[in-house]
């Protein structure tokens, strides 16, 4: 089935849940947020939420670190970046 992951077309085989998809993509789930078709999916629902043909998924990984203070004066903690599951 065809889905979009972070704007990239992907072919996946068989029926999978969001949790199974994350595992197939070798992504650590501890600091990941998932949006399915413009709705955030709670972590507690990943195992029971199916991925369907044509779904659009955005997977974001939260990272810490960076410089202690940026130009706006905010700390470098809690930054987010979009994952490229192909890398």
Secondary structure, DSSP 4 states (H G I P E B T S, - for coil): -EEEETTEEEE--S-EEHHHHHHHTT---TTEEEEETTEEEPGGGGGG-EE-TT-EEEEEEEE--S-SB-TTS-BSTTEEEE--TT-
